[in-house]
Amino acid sequence: MDEFIKQLDPNLDYISHEIKDGKCYITVTSNRKEVTCPFCGWPSSRIHSTYNRTFQDLPIQGNKVFIIIRNRKFFCDNSDCNHTTFAERFDFISYKAKKTRRLEDEIVRLSINCSSITASKILKENVVDIGKSTVCNLLKKRNTGN
């Protein structure tokens, strides 16, 4: 399972997983020693706190996948920065997103040629928990480039 997690991001380490009711919950943690402040670019290794962040990824063997990352908040030691703390960020998921970028790509690919209602029904069956409004929002976001 660690190899699968490393494909998502090499800075993640597998901790555990549980399969329950057709859903796979995978718990991971970051192995980075130092993280850059997204607001000022200053490096930091001082951890403020940790919290669990849950998001969906592509399914595995017909199971919907939920990744639980033990996300860390860091102190920003740059006195010129407007933020005293910041959360660790990753390239595979947008800030505050609930789905990985590769899952969003798959949703858009499957939804492009049908209605949002039909797409959400198809996707709910075996790919992702999603509503028709989320499908519409993802399609709008891709078409406007935001």
Phi and psi in radians as a Rosetta constraint file:
Dihedral C 1 N 2 CA 2 C 2 CIRCULARHARMONIC -1.066 0.35
Dihedral N 2 CA 2 C 2 N 3 CIRCULARHARMONIC -0.632 0.35
Dihedral C 2 N 3 CA 3 C 3 CIRCULARHARMONIC -1.119 0.35
Dihedral N 3 CA 3 C 3 N 4 CIRCULARHARMONIC -0.666 0.35
Dihedral C 3 N 4 CA 4 C 4 CIRCULARHARMONIC -1.104 0.35
Dihedral N 4 CA 4 C 4 N 5 CIRCULARHARMONIC -0.770 0.35
Dihedral C 4 N 5 CA 5 C 5 CIRCULARHARMONIC -1.145 0.35
Dihedral N 5 CA 5 C 5 N 6 CIRCULARHARMONIC -0.671 0.35
Dihedral C 5 N 6 CA 6 C 6 CIRCULARHARMONIC -1.121 0.35
Dihedral N 6 CA 6 C 6 N 7 CIRCULARHARMONIC -0.485 0.35
Dihedral C 6 N 7 CA 7 C 7 CIRCULARHARMONIC -1.198 0.35
Dihedral N 7 CA 7 C 7 N 8 CIRCULARHARMONIC -0.557 0.35
Dihedral C 7 N 8 CA 8 C 8 CIRCULARHARMONIC -1.214 0.35
Dihedral N 8 CA 8 C 8 N 9 CIRCULARHARMONIC -0.849 0.35
Dihedral C 8 N 9 CA 9 C 9 CIRCULARHARMONIC -2.836 0.35
Dihedral N 9 CA 9 C 9 N 10 CIRCULARHARMONIC 2.187 0.35
Dihedral C 9 N 10 CA 10 C 10 CIRCULARHARMONIC -1.137 0.35
Dihedral N 10 CA 10 C 10 N 11 CIRCULARHARMONIC -0.242 0.35
Dihedral C 10 N 11 CA 11 C 11 CIRCULARHARMONIC -1.550 0.35
Dihedral N 11 CA 11 C 11 N 12 CIRCULARHARMONIC 0.150 0.35
Dihedral C 11 N 12 CA 12 C 12 CIRCULARHARMONIC -1.874 0.35
Dihedral N 12 CA 12 C 12 N 13 CIRCULARHARMONIC 2.511 0.35
Dihedral C 12 N 13 CA 13 C 13 CIRCULARHARMONIC -2.066 0.35
Dihedral N 13 CA 13 C 13 N 14 CIRCULARHARMONIC 2.357 0.35
Dihedral C 13 N 14 CA 14 C 14 CIRCULARHARMONIC -1.224 0.35
Dihedral N 14 CA 14 C 14 N 15 CIRCULARHARMONIC 2.381 0.35
Dihedral C 14 N 15 CA 15 C 15 CIRCULARHARMONIC -1.936 0.35
Dihedral N 15 CA 15 C 15 N 16 CIRCULARHARMONIC -0.968 0.35
Dihedral C 15 N 16 CA 16 C 16 CIRCULARHARMONIC -2.840 0.35
Dihedral N 16 CA 16 C 16 N 17 CIRCULARHARMONIC 2.981 0.35
Dihedral C 16 N 17 CA 17 C 17 CIRCULARHARMONIC -2.596 0.35
Dihedral N 17 CA 17 C 17 N 18 CIRCULARHARMONIC 2.771 0.35
Dihedral C 17 N 18 CA 18 C 18 CIRCULARHARMONIC -2.535 0.35
Dihedral N 18 CA 18 C 18 N 19 CIRCULARHARMONIC 2.342 0.35
Dihedral C 18 N 19 CA 19 C 19 CIRCULARHARMONIC -1.913 0.35
Dihedral N 19 CA 19 C 19 N 20 CIRCULARHARMONIC 2.124 0.35
Dihedral C 19 N 20 CA 20 C 20 CIRCULARHARMONIC -2.545 0.35
Dihedral N 20 CA 20 C 20 N 21 CIRCULARHARMONIC 2.187 0.35
Dihedral C 20 N 21 CA 21 C 21 CIRCULARHARMONIC 0.962 0.35
Dihedral N 21 CA 21 C 21 N 22 CIRCULARHARMONIC 0.772 0.35
Dihedral C 21 N 22 CA 22 C 22 CIRCULARHARMONIC 1.314 0.35
Dihedral N 22 CA 22 C 22 N 23 CIRCULARHARMONIC 0.233 0.35
Dihedral C 22 N 23 CA 23 C 23 CIRCULARHARMONIC -2.198 0.35
Dihedral N 23 CA 23 C 23 N 24 CIRCULARHARMONIC 2.387 0.35
Dihedral C 23 N 24 CA 24 C 24 CIRCULARHARMONIC -1.893 0.35
Dihedral N 24 CA 24 C 24 N 25 CIRCULARHARMONIC 2.084 0.35
Dihedral C 24 N 25 CA 25 C 25 CIRCULARHARMONIC -1.823 0.35
Dihedral N 25 CA 25 C 25 N 26 CIRCULARHARMONIC 2.038 0.35
Dihedral C 25 N 26 CA 26 C 26 CIRCULARHARMONIC -1.980 0.35
Dihedral N 26 CA 26 C 26 N 27 CIRCULARHARMONIC 2.166 0.35
Dihedral C 26 N 27 CA 27 C 27 CIRCULARHARMONIC -1.757 0.35
Dihedral N 27 CA 27 C 27 N 28 CIRCULARHARMONIC 2.272 0.35
Dihedral C 27 N 28 CA 28 C 28 CIRCULARHARMONIC -2.348 0.35
Dihedral N 28 CA 28 C 28 N 29 CIRCULARHARMONIC 2.891 0.35
Dihedral C 28 N 29 CA 29 C 29 CIRCULARHARMONIC -2.482 0.35
Dihedral N 29 CA 29 C 29 N 30 CIRCULARHARMONIC 2.745 0.35
Dihedral C 29 N 30 CA 30 C 30 CIRCULARHARMONIC -1.452 0.35
Dihedral N 30 CA 30 C 30 N 31 CIRCULARHARMONIC 2.554 0.35
Dihedral C 30 N 31 CA 31 C 31 CIRCULARHARMONIC -1.942 0.35
Dihedral N 31 CA 31 C 31 N 32 CIRCULARHARMONIC 0.181 0.35
Dihedral C 31 N 32 CA 32 C 32 CIRCULARHARMONIC -1.218 0.35
Dihedral N 32 CA 32 C 32 N 33 CIRCULARHARMONIC 2.409 0.35
Dihedral C 32 N 33 CA 33 C 33 CIRCULARHARMONIC -1.515 0.35
Dihedral N 33 CA 33 C 33 N 34 CIRCULARHARMONIC -0.489 0.35
Dihedral C 33 N 34 CA 34 C 34 CIRCULARHARMONIC -2.434 0.35
Dihedral N 34 CA 34 C 34 N 35 CIRCULARHARMONIC 2.452 0.35
Dihedral C 34 N 35 CA 35 C 35 CIRCULARHARMONIC -2.262 0.35
Dihedral N 35 CA 35 C 35 N 36 CIRCULARHARMONIC 2.557 0.35
Dihedral C 35 N 36 CA 36 C 36 CIRCULARHARMONIC -1.618 0.35
Dihedral N 36 CA 36 C 36 N 37 CIRCULARHARMONIC 2.356 0.35
Dihedral C 36 N 37 CA 37 C 37 CIRCULARHARMONIC -1.110 0.35
Dihedral N 37 CA 37 C 37 N 38 CIRCULARHARMONIC 2.191 0.35
Dihedral C 37 N 38 CA 38 C 38 CIRCULARHARMONIC -1.246 0.35
Dihedral N 38 CA 38 C 38 N 39 CIRCULARHARMONIC -0.208 0.35
Dihedral C 38 N 39 CA 39 C 39 CIRCULARHARMONIC -1.644 0.35
Dihedral N 39 CA 39 C 39 N 40 CIRCULARHARMONIC -0.600 0.35
Dihedral C 39 N 40 CA 40 C 40 CIRCULARHARMONIC -2.219 0.35
Dihedral N 40 CA 40 C 40 N 41 CIRCULARHARMONIC -0.207 0.35
Dihedral C 40 N 41 CA 41 C 41 CIRCULARHARMONIC 1.462 0.35
Dihedral N 41 CA 41 C 41 N 42 CIRCULARHARMONIC 0.124 0.35
Dihedral C 41 N 42 CA 42 C 42 CIRCULARHARMONIC -1.397 0.35
Dihedral N 42 CA 42 C 42 N 43 CIRCULARHARMONIC 2.329 0.35
Dihedral C 42 N 43 CA 43 C 43 CIRCULARHARMONIC -1.316 0.35
Dihedral N 43 CA 43 C 43 N 44 CIRCULARHARMONIC 2.581 0.35
Dihedral C 43 N 44 CA 44 C 44 CIRCULARHARMONIC -2.522 0.35
Dihedral N 44 CA 44 C 44 N 45 CIRCULARHARMONIC 2.522 0.35
Dihedral C 44 N 45 CA 45 C 45 CIRCULARHARMONIC -2.208 0.35
Dihedral N 45 CA 45 C 45 N 46 CIRCULARHARMONIC 0.074 0.35
Dihedral C 45 N 46 CA 46 C 46 CIRCULARHARMONIC -1.575 0.35
Dihedral N 46 CA 46 C 46 N 47 CIRCULARHARMONIC 1.965 0.35
Dihedral C 46 N 47 CA 47 C 47 CIRCULARHARMONIC -1.430 0.35
Dihedral N 47 CA 47 C 47 N 48 CIRCULARHARMONIC 2.278 0.35
Dihedral C 47 N 48 CA 48 C 48 CIRCULARHARMONIC -1.528 0.35
Dihedral N 48 CA 48 C 48 N 49 CIRCULARHARMONIC -0.874 0.35
Dihedral C 48 N 49 CA 49 C 49 CIRCULARHARMONIC -2.917 0.35
Dihedral N 49 CA 49 C 49 N 50 CIRCULARHARMONIC 3.058 0.35
Dihedral C 49 N 50 CA 50 C 50 CIRCULARHARMONIC -2.287 0.35
Dihedral N 50 CA 50 C 50 N 51 CIRCULARHARMONIC 2.711 0.35
Dihedral C 50 N 51 CA 51 C 51 CIRCULARHARMONIC -2.658 0.35
Dihedral N 51 CA 51 C 51 N 52 CIRCULARHARMONIC 2.776 0.35
Dihedral C 51 N 52 CA 52 C 52 CIRCULARHARMONIC -1.561 0.35
Dihedral N 52 CA 52 C 52 N 53 CIRCULARHARMONIC 2.309 0.35
Dihedral C 52 N 53 CA 53 C 53 CIRCULARHARMONIC -2.110 0.35
Dihedral N 53 CA 53 C 53 N 54 CIRCULARHARMONIC 2.204 0.35
Dihedral C 53 N 54 CA 54 C 54 CIRCULARHARMONIC -1.975 0.35
Dihedral N 54 CA 54 C 54 N 55 CIRCULARHARMONIC 2.372 0.35
Dihedral C 54 N 55 CA 55 C 55 CIRCULARHARMONIC -2.620 0.35
Dihedral N 55 CA 55 C 55 N 56 CIRCULARHARMONIC 2.853 0.35
Dihedral C 55 N 56 CA 56 C 56 CIRCULARHARMONIC -1.708 0.35
Dihedral N 56 CA 56 C 56 N 57 CIRCULARHARMONIC 2.615 0.35
Dihedral C 56 N 57 CA 57 C 57 CIRCULARHARMONIC -2.307 0.35
Dihedral N 57 CA 57 C 57 N 58 CIRCULARHARMONIC -3.123 0.35
Dihedral C 57 N 58 CA 58 C 58 CIRCULARHARMONIC -1.031 0.35
Dihedral N 58 CA 58 C 58 N 59 CIRCULARHARMONIC 2.574 0.35
Dihedral C 58 N 59 CA 59 C 59 CIRCULARHARMONIC -1.213 0.35
Dihedral N 59 CA 59 C 59 N 60 CIRCULARHARMONIC 2.733 0.35
Dihedral C 59 N 60 CA 60 C 60 CIRCULARHARMONIC -2.191 0.35
Dihedral N 60 CA 60 C 60 N 61 CIRCULARHARMONIC 2.164 0.35
Dihedral C 60 N 61 CA 61 C 61 CIRCULARHARMONIC 0.862 0.35
Dihedral N 61 CA 61 C 61 N 62 CIRCULARHARMONIC 0.731 0.35
Dihedral C 61 N 62 CA 62 C 62 CIRCULARHARMONIC 1.378 0.35
Dihedral N 62 CA 62 C 62 N 63 CIRCULARHARMONIC 0.044 0.35
Dihedral C 62 N 63 CA 63 C 63 CIRCULARHARMONIC -1.755 0.35
Dihedral N 63 CA 63 C 63 N 64 CIRCULARHARMONIC 2.311 0.35
Dihedral C 63 N 64 CA 64 C 64 CIRCULARHARMONIC -1.162 0.35
Dihedral N 64 CA 64 C 64 N 65 CIRCULARHARMONIC 2.453 0.35
Dihedral C 64 N 65 CA 65 C 65 CIRCULARHARMONIC -1.939 0.35
Dihedral N 65 CA 65 C 65 N 66 CIRCULARHARMONIC 2.239 0.35
Dihedral C 65 N 66 CA 66 C 66 CIRCULARHARMONIC -2.085 0.35
Dihedral N 66 CA 66 C 66 N 67 CIRCULARHARMONIC 2.128 0.35
Dihedral C 66 N 67 CA 67 C 67 CIRCULARHARMONIC -1.767 0.35
Dihedral N 67 CA 67 C 67 N 68 CIRCULARHARMONIC 2.265 0.35
Dihedral C 67 N 68 CA 68 C 68 CIRCULARHARMONIC -1.928 0.35
Dihedral N 68 CA 68 C 68 N 69 CIRCULARHARMONIC 1.972 0.35
Dihedral C 68 N 69 CA 69 C 69 CIRCULARHARMONIC -1.836 0.35
Dihedral N 69 CA 69 C 69 N 70 CIRCULARHARMONIC 2.343 0.35
Dihedral C 69 N 70 CA 70 C 70 CIRCULARHARMONIC -1.428 0.35
Dihedral N 70 CA 70 C 70 N 71 CIRCULARHARMONIC 1.489 0.35
Dihedral C 70 N 71 CA 71 C 71 CIRCULARHARMONIC -1.351 0.35
Dihedral N 71 CA 71 C 71 N 72 CIRCULARHARMONIC 2.546 0.35
Dihedral C 71 N 72 CA 72 C 72 CIRCULARHARMONIC -1.966 0.35
Dihedral N 72 CA 72 C 72 N 73 CIRCULARHARMONIC 2.560 0.35
Dihedral C 72 N 73 CA 73 C 73 CIRCULARHARMONIC -1.854 0.35
Dihedral N 73 CA 73 C 73 N 74 CIRCULARHARMONIC 2.464 0.35
Dihedral C 73 N 74 CA 74 C 74 CIRCULARHARMONIC -2.081 0.35
Dihedral N 74 CA 74 C 74 N 75 CIRCULARHARMONIC 2.741 0.35
Dihedral C 74 N 75 CA 75 C 75 CIRCULARHARMONIC -1.451 0.35
Dihedral N 75 CA 75 C 75 N 76 CIRCULARHARMONIC 2.435 0.35
Dihedral C 75 N 76 CA 76 C 76 CIRCULARHARMONIC -1.721 0.35
Dihedral N 76 CA 76 C 76 N 77 CIRCULARHARMONIC 2.054 0.35
Dihedral C 76 N 77 CA 77 C 77 CIRCULARHARMONIC -1.585 0.35
Dihedral N 77 CA 77 C 77 N 78 CIRCULARHARMONIC 0.110 0.35
Dihedral C 77 N 78 CA 78 C 78 CIRCULARHARMONIC -1.412 0.35
Dihedral N 78 CA 78 C 78 N 79 CIRCULARHARMONIC 1.984 0.35
Dihedral C 78 N 79 CA 79 C 79 CIRCULARHARMONIC -1.140 0.35
Dihedral N 79 CA 79 C 79 N 80 CIRCULARHARMONIC -0.349 0.35
Dihedral C 79 N 80 CA 80 C 80 CIRCULARHARMONIC -1.511 0.35
Dihedral N 80 CA 80 C 80 N 81 CIRCULARHARMONIC -0.138 0.35
Dihedral C 80 N 81 CA 81 C 81 CIRCULARHARMONIC -1.416 0.35
Dihedral N 81 CA 81 C 81 N 82 CIRCULARHARMONIC 2.492 0.35
Dihedral C 81 N 82 CA 82 C 82 CIRCULARHARMONIC -1.377 0.35
Dihedral N 82 CA 82 C 82 N 83 CIRCULARHARMONIC -0.127 0.35
Dihedral C 82 N 83 CA 83 C 83 CIRCULARHARMONIC -2.017 0.35
Dihedral N 83 CA 83 C 83 N 84 CIRCULARHARMONIC 2.326 0.35
Dihedral C 83 N 84 CA 84 C 84 CIRCULARHARMONIC -1.551 0.35
Dihedral N 84 CA 84 C 84 N 85 CIRCULARHARMONIC -0.467 0.35
Dihedral C 84 N 85 CA 85 C 85 CIRCULARHARMONIC -2.355 0.35
Dihedral N 85 CA 85 C 85 N 86 CIRCULARHARMONIC 2.813 0.35
Dihedral C 85 N 86 CA 86 C 86 CIRCULARHARMONIC -2.693 0.35
Dihedral N 86 CA 86 C 86 N 87 CIRCULARHARMONIC 2.664 0.35
Dihedral C 86 N 87 CA 87 C 87 CIRCULARHARMONIC -1.571 0.35
Dihedral N 87 CA 87 C 87 N 88 CIRCULARHARMONIC 2.537 0.35
Dihedral C 87 N 88 CA 88 C 88 CIRCULARHARMONIC -1.104 0.35
Dihedral N 88 CA 88 C 88 N 89 CIRCULARHARMONIC 2.389 0.35
Dihedral C 88 N 89 CA 89 C 89 CIRCULARHARMONIC -2.087 0.35
Dihedral N 89 CA 89 C 89 N 90 CIRCULARHARMONIC 2.761 0.35
Dihedral C 89 N 90 CA 90 C 90 CIRCULARHARMONIC -2.317 0.35
Dihedral N 90 CA 90 C 90 N 91 CIRCULARHARMONIC 2.613 0.35
Dihedral C 90 N 91 CA 91 C 91 CIRCULARHARMONIC -1.233 0.35
Dihedral N 91 CA 91 C 91 N 92 CIRCULARHARMONIC -0.452 0.35
Dihedral C 91 N 92 CA 92 C 92 CIRCULARHARMONIC -1.413 0.35
Dihedral N 92 CA 92 C 92 N 93 CIRCULARHARMONIC -0.114 0.35
Dihedral C 92 N 93 CA 93 C 93 CIRCULARHARMONIC -2.527 0.35
Dihedral N 93 CA 93 C 93 N 94 CIRCULARHARMONIC 2.413 0.35
Dihedral C 93 N 94 CA 94 C 94 CIRCULARHARMONIC -1.249 0.35
Dihedral N 94 CA 94 C 94 N 95 CIRCULARHARMONIC 2.753 0.35
Dihedral C 94 N 95 CA 95 C 95 CIRCULARHARMONIC -0.991 0.35
Dihedral N 95 CA 95 C 95 N 96 CIRCULARHARMONIC 2.195 0.35
Dihedral C 95 N 96 CA 96 C 96 CIRCULARHARMONIC 1.141 0.35
Dihedral N 96 CA 96 C 96 N 97 CIRCULARHARMONIC 0.200 0.35
Dihedral C 96 N 97 CA 97 C 97 CIRCULARHARMONIC -1.295 0.35
Dihedral N 97 CA 97 C 97 N 98 CIRCULARHARMONIC 2.727 0.35
Dihedral C 97 N 98 CA 98 C 98 CIRCULARHARMONIC -1.882 0.35
Dihedral N 98 CA 98 C 98 N 99 CIRCULARHARMONIC 0.004 0.35
Dihedral C 98 N 99 CA 99 C 99 CIRCULARHARMONIC -2.424 0.35
Dihedral N 99 CA 99 C 99 N 100 CIRCULARHARMONIC 2.517 0.35
Dihedral C 99 N 100 CA 100 C 100 CIRCULARHARMONIC -1.188 0.35
Dihedral N 100 CA 100 C 100 N 101 CIRCULARHARMONIC 2.783 0.35
Dihedral C 100 N 101 CA 101 C 101 CIRCULARHARMONIC -1.073 0.35
Dihedral N 101 CA 101 C 101 N 102 CIRCULARHARMONIC -0.684 0.35
Dihedral C 101 N 102 CA 102 C 102 CIRCULARHARMONIC -1.198 0.35
Dihedral N 102 CA 102 C 102 N 103 CIRCULARHARMONIC -0.537 0.35
Dihedral C 102 N 103 CA 103 C 103 CIRCULARHARMONIC -1.230 0.35
Dihedral N 103 CA 103 C 103 N 104 CIRCULARHARMONIC -0.735 0.35
Dihedral C 103 N 104 CA 104 C 104 CIRCULARHARMONIC -1.030 0.35
Dihedral N 104 CA 104 C 104 N 105 CIRCULARHARMONIC -0.717 0.35
Dihedral C 104 N 105 CA 105 C 105 CIRCULARHARMONIC -1.049 0.35
Dihedral N 105 CA 105 C 105 N 106 CIRCULARHARMONIC -0.738 0.35
Dihedral C 105 N 106 CA 106 C 106 CIRCULARHARMONIC -1.168 0.35
Dihedral N 106 CA 106 C 106 N 107 CIRCULARHARMONIC -0.702 0.35
Dihedral C 106 N 107 CA 107 C 107 CIRCULARHARMONIC -1.064 0.35
Dihedral N 107 CA 107 C 107 N 108 CIRCULARHARMONIC -0.816 0.35
Dihedral C 107 N 108 CA 108 C 108 CIRCULARHARMONIC -1.112 0.35
Dihedral N 108 CA 108 C 108 N 109 CIRCULARHARMONIC -0.767 0.35
Dihedral C 108 N 109 CA 109 C 109 CIRCULARHARMONIC -1.031 0.35
Dihedral N 109 CA 109 C 109 N 110 CIRCULARHARMONIC -0.761 0.35
Dihedral C 109 N 110 CA 110 C 110 CIRCULARHARMONIC -1.322 0.35
Dihedral N 110 CA 110 C 110 N 111 CIRCULARHARMONIC -0.432 0.35
Dihedral C 110 N 111 CA 111 C 111 CIRCULARHARMONIC -1.636 0.35
Dihedral N 111 CA 111 C 111 N 112 CIRCULARHARMONIC -0.222 0.35
Dihedral C 111 N 112 CA 112 C 112 CIRCULARHARMONIC -1.108 0.35
Dihedral N 112 CA 112 C 112 N 113 CIRCULARHARMONIC -0.491 0.35
Dihedral C 112 N 113 CA 113 C 113 CIRCULARHARMONIC -1.977 0.35
Dihedral N 113 CA 113 C 113 N 114 CIRCULARHARMONIC 0.339 0.35
Dihedral C 113 N 114 CA 114 C 114 CIRCULARHARMONIC -2.574 0.35
Dihedral N 114 CA 114 C 114 N 115 CIRCULARHARMONIC 3.012 0.35
Dihedral C 114 N 115 CA 115 C 115 CIRCULARHARMONIC -1.223 0.35
Dihedral N 115 CA 115 C 115 N 116 CIRCULARHARMONIC 2.795 0.35
Dihedral C 115 N 116 CA 116 C 116 CIRCULARHARMONIC -1.149 0.35
Dihedral N 116 CA 116 C 116 N 117 CIRCULARHARMONIC -0.548 0.35
Dihedral C 116 N 117 CA 117 C 117 CIRCULARHARMONIC -1.167 0.35
Dihedral N 117 CA 117 C 117 N 118 CIRCULARHARMONIC -0.837 0.35
Dihedral C 117 N 118 CA 118 C 118 CIRCULARHARMONIC -1.111 0.35
Dihedral N 118 CA 118 C 118 N 119 CIRCULARHARMONIC -0.768 0.35
Dihedral C 118 N 119 CA 119 C 119 CIRCULARHARMONIC -1.054 0.35
Dihedral N 119 CA 119 C 119 N 120 CIRCULARHARMONIC -0.779 0.35
Dihedral C 119 N 120 CA 120 C 120 CIRCULARHARMONIC -1.146 0.35
Dihedral N 120 CA 120 C 120 N 121 CIRCULARHARMONIC -0.624 0.35
Dihedral C 120 N 121 CA 121 C 121 CIRCULARHARMONIC -1.132 0.35
Dihedral N 121 CA 121 C 121 N 122 CIRCULARHARMONIC -0.796 0.35
Dihedral C 121 N 122 CA 122 C 122 CIRCULARHARMONIC -1.118 0.35
Dihedral N 122 CA 122 C 122 N 123 CIRCULARHARMONIC -0.804 0.35
Dihedral C 122 N 123 CA 123 C 123 CIRCULARHARMONIC -1.151 0.35
Dihedral N 123 CA 123 C 123 N 124 CIRCULARHARMONIC -0.643 0.35
Dihedral C 123 N 124 CA 124 C 124 CIRCULARHARMONIC -1.126 0.35
Dihedral N 124 CA 124 C 124 N 125 CIRCULARHARMONIC -0.512 0.35
Dihedral C 124 N 125 CA 125 C 125 CIRCULARHARMONIC -1.074 0.35
Dihedral N 125 CA 125 C 125 N 126 CIRCULARHARMONIC -0.781 0.35
Dihedral C 125 N 126 CA 126 C 126 CIRCULARHARMONIC -2.618 0.35
Dihedral N 126 CA 126 C 126 N 127 CIRCULARHARMONIC 0.116 0.35
Dihedral C 126 N 127 CA 127 C 127 CIRCULARHARMONIC -1.986 0.35
Dihedral N 127 CA 127 C 127 N 128 CIRCULARHARMONIC -0.981 0.35
Dihedral C 127 N 128 CA 128 C 128 CIRCULARHARMONIC -2.751 0.35
Dihedral N 128 CA 128 C 128 N 129 CIRCULARHARMONIC 2.619 0.35
Dihedral C 128 N 129 CA 129 C 129 CIRCULARHARMONIC -1.393 0.35
Dihedral N 129 CA 129 C 129 N 130 CIRCULARHARMONIC 1.979 0.35
Dihedral C 129 N 130 CA 130 C 130 CIRCULARHARMONIC -2.684 0.35
Dihedral N 130 CA 130 C 130 N 131 CIRCULARHARMONIC 2.571 0.35
Dihedral C 130 N 131 CA 131 C 131 CIRCULARHARMONIC -1.834 0.35
Dihedral N 131 CA 131 C 131 N 132 CIRCULARHARMONIC 2.910 0.35
Dihedral C 131 N 132 CA 132 C 132 CIRCULARHARMONIC -1.113 0.35
Dihedral N 132 CA 132 C 132 N 133 CIRCULARHARMONIC -0.584 0.35
Dihedral C 132 N 133 CA 133 C 133 CIRCULARHARMONIC -1.194 0.35
Dihedral N 133 CA 133 C 133 N 134 CIRCULARHARMONIC -0.590 0.35
Dihedral C 133 N 134 CA 134 C 134 CIRCULARHARMONIC -1.183 0.35
Dihedral N 134 CA 134 C 134 N 135 CIRCULARHARMONIC -0.698 0.35
Dihedral C 134 N 135 CA 135 C 135 CIRCULARHARMONIC -1.034 0.35
Dihedral N 135 CA 135 C 135 N 136 CIRCULARHARMONIC -0.834 0.35
Dihedral C 135 N 136 CA 136 C 136 CIRCULARHARMONIC -1.035 0.35
Dihedral N 136 CA 136 C 136 N 137 CIRCULARHARMONIC -0.781 0.35
Dihedral C 136 N 137 CA 137 C 137 CIRCULARHARMONIC -1.088 0.35
Dihedral N 137 CA 137 C 137 N 138 CIRCULARHARMONIC -0.713 0.35
Dihedral C 137 N 138 CA 138 C 138 CIRCULARHARMONIC -1.144 0.35
Dihedral N 138 CA 138 C 138 N 139 CIRCULARHARMONIC -0.721 0.35
Dihedral C 138 N 139 CA 139 C 139 CIRCULARHARMONIC -1.141 0.35
Dihedral N 139 CA 139 C 139 N 140 CIRCULARHARMONIC -0.723 0.35
Dihedral C 139 N 140 CA 140 C 140 CIRCULARHARMONIC -1.102 0.35
Dihedral N 140 CA 140 C 140 N 141 CIRCULARHARMONIC -0.773 0.35
Dihedral C 140 N 141 CA 141 C 141 CIRCULARHARMONIC -1.053 0.35
Dihedral N 141 CA 141 C 141 N 142 CIRCULARHARMONIC -0.734 0.35
Dihedral C 141 N 142 CA 142 C 142 CIRCULARHARMONIC -1.213 0.35
Dihedral N 142 CA 142 C 142 N 143 CIRCULARHARMONIC -0.645 0.35
Dihedral C 142 N 143 CA 143 C 143 CIRCULARHARMONIC -1.305 0.35
Dihedral N 143 CA 143 C 143 N 144 CIRCULARHARMONIC -0.493 0.35
Dihedral C 143 N 144 CA 144 C 144 CIRCULARHARMONIC -1.642 0.35
Dihedral N 144 CA 144 C 144 N 145 CIRCULARHARMONIC -0.235 0.35
Dihedral C 144 N 145 CA 145 C 145 CIRCULARHARMONIC 1.401 0.35
Dihedral N 145 CA 145 C 145 N 146 CIRCULARHARMONIC 0.266 0.35
